[in-house]
């Protein structure tokens, strides 16, 4: 447990919160609240034995953030207003995250095997953008940041001036937008929006806390710059001209290091495609019969 403010803590996920794990955020006081449950089942069970969690809040419906939630199925559950019914069926959630029923079946098998993922039950309550989640000891403002996912949220504790950025995660990989519903420019705009909050520290779902406004602002700026790095990476793959399949085979983002090639190719394809769309919109490349090339 890392203390972030009065009654607010970060609980580090297993394997230093690398996927398929994530950090969680614990609130103590009149009730014990946990934001996200993907810290690992053993760690989650131990935390519940020691603290007895009363309420679970899910920041968004990615599998590393909802894994383990079935262990707390009898607790009060809050989901984002934007979270759809797909979370109650792994096959439908897989279709949402991969684009087709066939790929959705493979995705569901992957997360069941590697994350022991179970569908979420119907929530007891929902929260939306700008809502103040008042737990007596801590009051969090919910901040909707789509682009990473339609139901992705960050949270701000005005008392400790702590910004919980969830999957604005400051990783060296950079911003992740590998699902069909992801969108690069809304994601970047959302990051710029949360940067305007009066934070003194930021804490993400996959990295240690960053203390001090100057250091956190630098981390935000570097993270935002990676959108442009990604764009140039794909731009350069268009010379010589190449198809989307050829670019996916090169694996510019994952560098063919993800163990499951099916999952890697699905996410790689979506991220490449989204950059190609923006490059076409900006008149930097052209497409002819599925072949992309730089414009002079």
Residue pairs with C-beta under 8 A, 6 or more apart in sequence:
1 9
1 10
1 11
1 26
2 9
2 10
2 11
2 12
2 208
2 209
3 9
4 10
4 25
4 157
4 160
4 162
4 201
4 203
4 209
5 138
5 157
5 159
5 160
5 161
5 162
6 137
6 138
6 159
6 160
7 27
7 28
7 29
7 137
7 138
8 25
8 26
8 27
8 138
8 157
8 160
8 162
9 25
9 26
9 27
9 28
10 23
10 24
10 25
10 26
10 203
10 209
11 23
11 24
11 25
11 26
11 34
11 39
11 43
11 47
12 23
12 39
12 208
13 21
13 22
13 23
13 24
13 38
13 39
13 40
13 43
13 205
13 206
14 21
14 39
14 40
14 42
14 43
15 21
15 40
17 23
17 39
17 205
17 206
17 207
18 206
19 64
19 206
20 38
20 63
20 64
20 67
20 114
20 115
21 38
21 39
21 40
21 64
21 67
22 36
22 38
22 39
22 64
22 65
22 205
22 206
23 36
23 39
23 203
23 204
23 205
23 206
23 207
24 34
24 35
24 36
24 37
24 38
24 39
24 44
25 34
25 35
25 36
25 155
25 164
25 203
26 32
26 33
26 34
26 35
26 47
26 51
27 33
27 34
27 35
27 135
27 137
27 138
27 140
28 51
28 137
29 135
29 136
29 137
29 138
30 135
30 136
30 137
31 54
31 55
31 135
31 136
32 51
32 52
32 53
32 54
32 55
33 53
33 54
33 55
33 56
33 57
33 135
33 138
34 47
34 53
34 55
34 56
34 57
34 72
35 57
35 58
35 59
35 155
35 164
36 57
36 58
36 59
36 65
36 66
36 166
36 205
37 44
37 56
37 58
37 65
37 66
37 67
37 68
37 69
37 71
37 72
38 63
38 64
38 65
38 66
38 67
38 68
38 115
39 47
39 68
40 68
41 67
41 68
41 71
41 116
44 68
44 71
44 72
45 71
47 53
48 71
48 72
53 72
53 75
54 75
54 76
55 75
55 76
55 77
55 78
55 135
56 69
56 72
56 75
56 76
56 77
56 78
57 78
57 127
57 133
58 65
58 66
58 69
58 77
58 78
58 79
58 80
58 83
58 120
59 65
59 80
59 152
59 153
59 154
59 155
59 164
59 166
59 167
59 205
60 80
60 83
60 148
60 149
60 151
60 152
60 153
60 166
60 167
61 79
61 80
61 83
61 86
61 87
61 93
61 120
61 149
61 151
62 149
62 167
63 111
63 115
63 117
64 115
64 205
65 166
65 167
65 205
66 87
66 117
66 120
67 111
67 115
67 116
67 117
68 116
69 77
69 118
69 120
70 118
73 121
76 124
76 125
77 120
77 121
77 123
77 124
77 125
78 123
78 124
78 125
78 126
78 127
78 133
79 87
79 120
79 123
79 126
79 127
79 151
80 126
80 127
80 128
80 142
80 144
80 151
80 152
80 153
81 126
81 127
81 128
81 129
81 151
82 128
82 144
82 146
82 150
82 151
83 123
83 126
83 151
84 96
84 150
84 151
85 92
86 92
86 93
86 95
86 96
87 93
87 119
87 120
88 119
88 120
88 121
88 122
89 119
90 108
90 111
90 112
90 117
90 118
90 119
91 101
91 104
91 105
91 108
92 104
93 104
93 107
93 108
93 119
94 103
94 104
94 105
94 106
94 107
94 108
94 111
95 101
95 103
95 104
96 104
96 179
96 180
96 181
97 104
97 107
97 179
97 180
98 104
98 106
98 107
98 179
98 180
98 266
99 180
99 266
99 270
103 262
103 266
106 262
107 263
107 266
110 260
110 262
110 263
111 117
114 260
127 133
127 142
127 153
128 142
128 144
129 142
129 143
129 144
129 153
130 141
130 142
130 143
131 141
131 142
132 139
132 140
132 141
132 142
133 139
133 140
133 141
133 142
133 155
138 157
138 159
139 157
139 158
139 159
140 155
140 156
140 157
140 164
141 155
141 156
141 158
142 153
142 155
143 153
143 154
143 155
143 156
143 193
143 194
143 197
144 152
144 153
144 190
145 152
145 153
145 154
145 168
145 187
145 190
145 191
145 193
145 194
146 152
146 183
146 186
146 187
146 190
147 177
147 182
147 183
147 184
147 185
147 186
147 187
147 188
147 189
147 190
148 167
148 168
148 175
148 176
148 177
148 182
148 187
148 190
149 167
149 179
149 181
149 182
150 181
152 166
152 167
152 190
153 166
154 163
154 164
154 165
154 166
154 168
154 194
155 163
155 164
155 166
156 162
156 163
156 164
156 194
156 197
156 199
157 163
157 164
160 200
160 201
161 198
161 199
161 200
161 201
162 199
162 200
162 201
162 202
162 203
163 194
163 197
163 199
163 201
163 202
163 203
163 216
164 202
164 203
164 204
165 194
165 202
165 203
165 204
165 205
166 204
166 205
167 176
167 204
167 205
167 206
168 175
168 190
168 191
168 194
168 204
168 220
168 223
169 176
169 204
169 205
169 206
169 207
170 202
170 204
170 206
170 207
170 210
170 219
170 220
170 222
170 223
171 206
171 207
173 253
174 223
174 226
174 227
174 229
174 230
175 184
175 187
175 188
175 191
175 223
175 226
175 227
175 230
176 182
176 267
176 271
177 183
177 184
177 187
177 270
177 271
177 274
178 266
178 267
178 268
178 270
178 271
179 267
179 270
180 270
182 270
182 274
183 274
184 227
184 274
184 275
184 278
185 278
187 227
188 224
188 227
191 220
191 223
191 224
192 224
195 217
195 220
199 213
199 216
200 211
200 212
200 213
201 209
201 210
201 211
201 212
201 216
202 209
202 210
202 216
202 219
202 220
203 209
203 210
210 216
210 219
230 253
230 271
230 275
231 275
231 278
231 279
233 252
233 253
233 275
234 247
234 252
234 272
234 275
234 276
234 279
235 275
235 279
235 284
235 285
235 294
237 247
237 250
237 252
237 272
237 292
238 279
238 285
238 292
238 293
238 294
239 293
239 294
240 293
241 291
241 292
241 293
242 291
242 292
242 293
243 290
243 291
243 292
244 269
244 272
244 273
244 276
244 290
244 292
247 272
247 292
248 265
248 268
248 269
248 272
251 264
251 268
252 268
252 272
253 267
253 268
253 271
253 272
254 264
254 267
254 268
256 264
258 264
276 285
276 287
276 292
279 285
279 292
280 286
280 287
283 295
284 294
284 295
285 292
285 293
285 294
285 295
286 292
286 293
286 295
